[in-house]
């Protein structure tokens, strides 16, 4: 297997290249949740629902809601109660504007009926630095960006955005424990151009699922904040369609635009 990196336009360049590739199963794309956001904010030459054959979701990359360790908020309820008591005063930082954390923020804002200000930063590093400097009240950031600061006692984790608790932070509750159905973690998966041969897709599915069952592979992924979450075929396709529709609805209702 040859890995070809094609950066640019938030992943659009690579995604379009695979959409146009011959549907023989020899050209694959590592896609993520953000690929379902871009079509709603930019005019593209592909559709994530029909231009690709979903093969497998591979890993989940949790987002964690964190505060500075000096913060008075020790639980998710503490933060949300304060947001209700001081509407518009508390802030939550993350990457954006048209990003999965922003969508996760809007989902939480609606579910909890709070009024908080979303503050956009150009990356996870600046987001974490802003929180460490107490420039913002809280932040949504990736597990990879926050885990060492949490373990070192500089940040406090209030909740994760996954459907269930993550194995490396078993004492940190999920948002879904307070608001059932809430999920806003980033996933990575593999897709092929639409109409790729079924027998080829089946063979690739077998390779991927076998690799992610290997303990050494799993250990290396978890160390990077990537938690194996294998969902293949029709179930992966259903997830793509559901999230595409949900993200689009939130983006339209909040009138969030890309930079």
TAZIUR-V531910 format. One record per backbone hydrogen bond with DSSP energy under -1.0 kcal/mol. CO is the residue of the C=O (numbers start at 1). NH is the residue of the N-H. Records with the same first field share a line. If there is no record, write none. Layout:
CO = NH / NH
//
This chain:
8 = 11 / 13
9 = 12
11 = 15
12 = 16
13 = 17
14 = 18
15 = 19
16 = 20
22 = 24
29 = 191
31 = 189
32 = 35
33 = 36
34 = 37 / 38
37 = 40
38 = 41 / 42
47 = 51
51 = 194
53 = 192
55 = 233
56 = 190
57 = 231
58 = 229
59 = 188
60 = 227
61 = 186
62 = 143
63 = 161
64 = 141
65 = 158 / 159
66 = 139
67 = 156
68 = 71
75 = 79
76 = 80
77 = 81
78 = 82
79 = 83
80 = 84
81 = 85
82 = 86
86 = 89
90 = 117
91 = 138
92 = 119
93 = 140
94 = 121
97 = 99
99 = 103
100 = 104
101 = 105
102 = 106
103 = 107
104 = 108
105 = 109
106 = 110
107 = 111
108 = 112
109 = 114
115 = 88
117 = 92
119 = 94
123 = 127
124 = 128
125 = 129
126 = 130
127 = 131
128 = 132
129 = 133
130 = 135
131 = 134
138 = 93
139 = 66
141 = 64
142 = 146
143 = 147
146 = 150
147 = 151
148 = 152
149 = 154 / 155
150 = 153
154 = 69
156 = 67
159 = 65
160 = 175
161 = 184
166 = 169
169 = 172
173 = 160
175 = 178 / 179
179 = 182
186 = 61
187 = 33
188 = 58 / 59
189 = 31
190 = 55 / 56
191 = 29
192 = 53
193 = 196
197 = 201
198 = 202
199 = 203
200 = 204
201 = 205
202 = 206
203 = 207
204 = 208
205 = 209
206 = 210
207 = 211
208 = 212
211 = 214
214 = 218
215 = 219
216 = 220
217 = 221
218 = 222
219 = 223
221 = 224 / 226
222 = 225
227 = 60
231 = 57
232 = 235
233 = 237
234 = 238
235 = 239
236 = 240
237 = 241
238 = 242
239 = 243
240 = 244
241 = 245
242 = 246
243 = 247
244 = 248
245 = 249
246 = 250
247 = 251
248 = 252
249 = 253
250 = 254
251 = 256
//
